[in-house]
Amino acid sequence: MANEIQITHDDAAETIYAIVRNTAGQWYVGATPETYESTHWSTYAVALTAVDTTSPPTTGNIAVQGTFPALAAGFYWLDIYVRAGGSAAQTDYRLSSRLVYWNASSLAAARNLPPAPLSVASGVHVKPSAADVSIYVYLTEASTGLAYTTAGGSAALNLTYQRPGEQQVSGDVTAALASADSPHADNHVFHCGGGLWRCDFPDAAFAAGADRAVLMITHDNGNILPATVAVEFWTAKALRAALAVLAGNMTFDEATGQTSFLDAEDAAAERASYRVSATSVGRSDASIA
């Protein structure tokens, strides 16, 4: 593993270097993260040297390279600086900052990551306290952008969920399911084919007490692009309320279960109302013209 950082600079007379930060705000001394200390600046520097070692240019454009720290797969900030003196200093000029994805063996600019169909999904609705929920997600190889189909590597996957205001919970996949229609088993997966995976999340991810959760699928060695699924917990009443709002000329009273249809030209004039219960739908005050 070497020279994953590749930079072209427009002044070969200058010495440039890199600094790596994570998205949690920590800075790296080698592969060790720490809270930023200005007096440690020179220890954050990652050396960048000329690619052309035979006759490196002294003027004009120059290609330089350096080794990215041996970090876990994930997103990192890569900052490039011009060294003014004999060593890296906090007063050095910053050329650029870019968000990159490191898959534990190679780098990709975040904006240039290969497309991942359904790698980020939203609009999934689940009833609060639902049990035995299986989520279907397309997984993508980080290095190639192709479908991840390594069924034998299912145990390297991790199923993680995050609920608002709660600690993130991550579970290693313990085994692959026997078939696509196997009974639900927490933290188990099954490759259905073509990169589509069934992922069985634990019931705690959907427990009452929250209105949403984010589900994540990652790989121990960073072999896949992290996949996330945004889940909203919707009750029947909340769903009816949303449908009423979308209709534009309807109102919904969640306390009574009553839906009112308003006049299309005069929103203050009620034309009809319905009350929905668990067993019946009752219409009242109907005057539809």
C-alpha positions as CSV (number, residue, x, y, z in Angstrom):
1,M,0.0,0.0,0.0
2,A,1.7,3.2,-1.2
3,N,1.3,6.4,-3.1
4,E,-2.5,6.4,-3.1
5,I,-2.5,10.2,-2.9
6,Q,-1.8,11.6,-6.4
7,I,-1.6,15.4,-6.9
8,T,-0.7,17.7,-9.7
9,H,0.7,21.1,-8.7
10,D,1.5,24.1,-10.9
11,D,4.8,25.2,-9.3
12,A,7.5,22.6,-9.1
13,A,9.7,24.9,-7.0
14,E,7.3,24.6,-4.1
15,T,7.0,21.7,-1.6
16,I,3.5,20.6,-0.8
17,Y,2.2,18.1,1.7
18,A,-1.1,16.7,2.8
19,I,-3.1,16.5,6.1
20,V,-5.8,13.9,6.8
21,R,-8.8,14.6,9.0
22,N,-11.9,12.5,9.7
23,T,-15.5,13.7,9.5
24,A,-15.7,13.7,13.3
25,G,-13.1,16.6,13.4
26,Q,-10.1,14.6,14.4
27,W,-6.6,15.0,12.9
28,Y,-4.2,12.1,12.1
29,V,-0.7,11.6,13.3
30,G,0.1,8.7,11.1
31,A,-2.9,6.4,11.6
32,T,-3.7,7.8,15.1
33,P,-6.5,10.3,15.4
34,E,-6.4,13.1,17.9
35,T,-8.1,16.4,18.8
36,Y,-6.5,19.2,16.9
37,E,-3.4,20.8,18.5
38,S,-1.7,23.6,16.6
39,T,1.6,22.7,18.2
40,H,1.4,19.2,16.6
41,W,1.0,20.6,13.1
42,S,4.3,19.2,11.7
43,T,3.3,15.7,12.9
44,Y,0.1,15.8,10.9
45,A,2.0,16.3,7.6
46,V,1.9,13.5,5.0
47,A,5.0,13.9,2.7
48,L,4.3,14.3,-1.0
49,T,7.3,13.6,-3.3
50,A,7.8,13.9,-7.1
51,V,6.5,11.0,-9.2
52,D,9.4,11.6,-11.6
53,T,12.4,10.6,-9.5
54,T,14.9,10.5,-12.4
55,S,14.6,14.1,-13.5
56,P,12.0,15.9,-11.3
57,P,11.2,19.3,-12.7
58,T,12.1,22.5,-10.8
59,T,9.7,24.8,-12.6
60,G,6.2,24.5,-14.1
61,N,3.8,21.7,-13.3
62,I,4.8,18.7,-11.2
63,A,3.1,15.5,-10.3
64,V,3.6,14.4,-6.7
65,Q,2.4,11.4,-4.6
66,G,2.2,10.2,-1.1
67,T,0.9,7.3,1.0
68,F,-2.5,7.6,2.7
69,P,-2.5,6.4,6.3
70,A,-3.6,2.9,7.1
71,L,-7.1,3.8,8.2
72,A,-10.4,2.1,8.3
73,A,-12.6,2.5,5.2
74,G,-14.7,5.7,5.2
75,F,-14.9,9.3,4.2
76,Y,-12.0,11.6,5.1
77,W,-10.9,15.2,4.4
78,L,-7.6,15.5,2.5
79,D,-6.0,19.0,2.8
80,I,-3.1,20.1,0.7
81,Y,-0.7,22.8,1.9
82,V,2.4,24.6,0.5
83,R,5.3,24.4,2.9
84,A,6.9,27.8,3.4
85,G,9.8,26.8,5.6
86,G,11.9,23.8,6.5
87,S,9.0,21.9,8.0
88,A,5.2,22.0,7.9
89,A,3.7,24.9,9.9
90,Q,0.3,26.1,11.0
91,T,0.9,29.3,9.0
92,D,1.4,27.4,5.6
93,Y,-0.9,28.3,2.7
94,R,-3.7,25.8,2.1
95,L,-4.2,24.9,-1.6
96,S,-7.3,22.8,-1.3
97,S,-9.5,20.6,0.8
98,R,-11.4,17.7,-0.7
99,L,-13.7,15.0,0.7
100,V,-12.4,11.5,-0.3
101,Y,-13.6,8.0,0.2
102,W,-10.9,5.5,1.4
103,N,-11.8,1.8,1.0
104,A,-8.7,0.7,3.0
105,S,-6.7,0.2,-0.2
106,S,-7.4,3.1,-2.6
107,L,-8.9,6.6,-2.8
108,A,-11.8,8.1,-4.7
109,A,-13.0,11.7,-4.7
110,A,-16.4,11.7,-3.0
111,R,-18.0,13.3,-6.1
112,N,-16.6,10.6,-8.3
113,L,-17.7,7.5,-6.4
114,P,-19.1,4.9,-8.8
115,P,-22.9,5.0,-9.0
116,A,-24.7,2.7,-6.5
117,P,-28.3,2.0,-7.4
118,L,-30.3,2.2,-4.1
119,S,-27.1,2.7,-2.1
120,V,-29.1,5.5,-0.4
121,A,-32.8,4.9,-0.1
122,S,-35.6,6.9,1.5
123,G,-39.3,6.9,1.8
124,V,-39.4,3.4,3.4
125,H,-42.3,3.4,5.9
126,V,-42.6,0.9,8.7
127,K,-45.2,0.5,11.5
128,P,-43.8,1.4,14.9
129,S,-42.9,-1.7,16.9
130,A,-42.9,-3.8,13.8
131,A,-41.3,-7.2,14.2
132,D,-39.1,-9.3,11.9
133,V,-38.5,-6.5,9.3
134,S,-36.3,-7.4,6.3
135,I,-34.9,-4.6,4.2
136,Y,-33.8,-5.2,0.6
137,V,-30.7,-3.2,-0.5
138,Y,-28.5,-3.1,-3.5
139,L,-24.8,-3.4,-2.5
140,T,-21.9,-2.1,-4.6
141,E,-18.2,-3.0,-4.8
142,A,-16.2,0.0,-3.7
143,S,-13.4,-0.5,-6.0
144,T,-15.3,-1.3,-9.3
145,G,-18.8,0.1,-8.9
146,L,-20.2,-3.3,-9.8
147,A,-22.7,-5.3,-7.9
148,Y,-21.5,-6.9,-4.6
149,T,-22.3,-10.6,-5.0
150,T,-19.8,-12.3,-2.7
151,A,-22.3,-14.5,-0.8
152,G,-19.4,-16.2,1.0
153,G,-18.3,-12.9,2.4
154,S,-21.7,-12.1,4.0
155,A,-20.2,-12.5,7.5
156,A,-18.0,-9.5,6.8
157,L,-21.1,-7.3,6.6
158,N,-22.4,-5.2,9.4
159,L,-26.0,-4.1,10.0
160,T,-26.2,-0.8,11.9
161,Y,-29.1,1.4,12.9
162,Q,-29.3,5.0,14.3
163,R,-32.4,6.4,16.0
164,P,-32.7,10.1,16.9
165,G,-31.1,10.9,20.3
166,E,-29.9,7.3,20.9
167,Q,-26.6,5.5,20.7
168,Q,-25.8,4.0,17.3
169,V,-26.1,0.2,17.4
170,S,-24.0,-2.0,15.1
171,G,-24.2,-5.8,14.7
172,D,-21.9,-8.1,12.8
173,V,-23.7,-10.4,10.4
174,T,-23.4,-13.8,12.1
175,A,-24.3,-15.9,9.1
176,A,-26.1,-16.0,5.8
177,L,-29.7,-17.1,5.6
178,A,-30.3,-20.4,3.9
179,S,-32.7,-19.0,1.3
180,A,-34.6,-15.9,0.2
181,D,-37.7,-17.1,2.1
182,S,-36.0,-18.2,5.3
183,P,-37.6,-17.1,8.6
184,H,-36.4,-13.8,9.9
185,A,-33.1,-14.0,11.9
186,D,-31.6,-10.8,13.4
187,N,-28.3,-9.7,11.8
188,H,-28.5,-12.3,9.0
189,V,-28.5,-11.6,5.3
190,F,-29.1,-13.3,2.0
191,H,-27.9,-12.5,-1.5
192,C,-31.0,-12.7,-3.7
193,G,-29.0,-12.2,-6.9
194,G,-27.6,-9.3,-9.0
195,G,-26.3,-7.5,-5.9
196,L,-29.7,-7.3,-4.2
197,W,-29.4,-8.4,-0.5
198,R,-32.0,-9.2,2.0
199,C,-30.9,-7.7,5.4
200,D,-32.7,-8.8,8.6
201,F,-32.5,-6.0,11.1
202,P,-33.3,-6.5,14.8
203,D,-36.7,-5.5,16.2
204,A,-35.1,-2.9,18.4
205,A,-34.4,-0.7,15.3
206,F,-38.2,-0.2,14.9
207,A,-39.2,0.0,18.5
208,A,-41.8,2.5,19.6
209,G,-40.4,5.8,21.0
210,A,-38.9,7.2,17.8
211,D,-40.4,8.5,14.5
212,R,-37.6,7.4,12.2
213,A,-34.3,5.5,11.9
214,V,-31.4,5.3,9.5
215,L,-30.3,1.8,8.6
216,M,-26.7,1.2,7.4
217,I,-24.9,-1.7,5.8
218,T,-21.1,-1.7,5.8
219,H,-18.2,-4.1,5.3
220,D,-15.4,-4.9,7.7
221,N,-12.8,-4.3,5.1
222,G,-14.5,-1.5,3.2
223,N,-15.2,-3.7,0.2
224,I,-18.6,-2.1,-0.4
225,L,-19.9,1.4,-0.6
226,P,-21.8,2.1,2.7
227,A,-25.5,1.7,2.0
228,T,-28.1,3.6,4.0
229,V,-31.9,3.4,4.2
230,A,-34.0,6.1,5.8
231,V,-37.0,4.6,7.5
232,E,-40.0,6.5,8.8
233,F,-42.4,5.1,11.4
234,W,-46.0,5.8,10.3
235,T,-49.2,4.9,12.2
236,A,-52.4,4.5,10.2
237,K,-53.7,7.9,11.6
238,A,-50.5,9.6,10.5
239,L,-50.8,8.1,7.0
240,R,-54.4,9.2,6.7
241,A,-53.4,12.7,7.7
242,A,-50.6,12.9,5.1
243,L,-53.0,11.7,2.4
244,A,-55.5,14.4,3.4
245,V,-52.8,17.1,3.2
246,L,-51.6,15.9,-0.1
247,A,-55.1,16.1,-1.5
248,G,-55.0,19.8,-1.0
249,N,-58.7,20.4,-0.3
250,M,-59.0,18.1,2.7
251,T,-58.4,18.4,6.4
252,F,-57.9,15.7,8.9
253,D,-58.5,15.7,12.7
254,E,-56.3,13.1,14.2
255,A,-58.1,13.2,17.6
256,T,-61.5,12.3,16.1
257,G,-60.5,10.6,12.9
258,Q,-62.6,13.0,10.9
259,T,-61.7,13.9,7.3
260,S,-63.4,17.0,5.8
261,F,-63.6,17.8,2.1
262,L,-63.5,21.5,1.5
263,D,-65.0,23.5,-1.4
264,A,-62.4,23.8,-4.2
265,E,-63.2,27.5,-4.6
266,D,-63.9,28.4,-1.0
267,A,-61.6,26.6,1.4
268,A,-63.7,27.8,4.3
269,A,-66.8,25.9,3.1
270,E,-67.0,22.3,4.1
271,R,-68.7,20.1,1.5
272,A,-68.6,16.7,3.2
273,S,-66.9,15.0,6.1
274,Y,-66.1,11.4,7.0
275,R,-65.2,9.8,10.3
276,V,-63.0,6.8,10.1
277,S,-62.8,4.2,13.0
278,A,-61.3,0.8,13.2
279,T,-64.5,-0.9,12.0
280,S,-66.5,1.6,10.0
281,V,-66.5,4.8,8.0
282,G,-69.3,7.3,8.7
283,R,-70.4,10.1,6.5
284,S,-72.1,13.3,7.9
285,D,-73.1,16.8,6.8
286,A,-72.7,15.8,3.2
287,S,-73.7,18.4,0.7
288,I,-71.9,17.6,-2.5
289,A,-72.9,19.7,-5.5
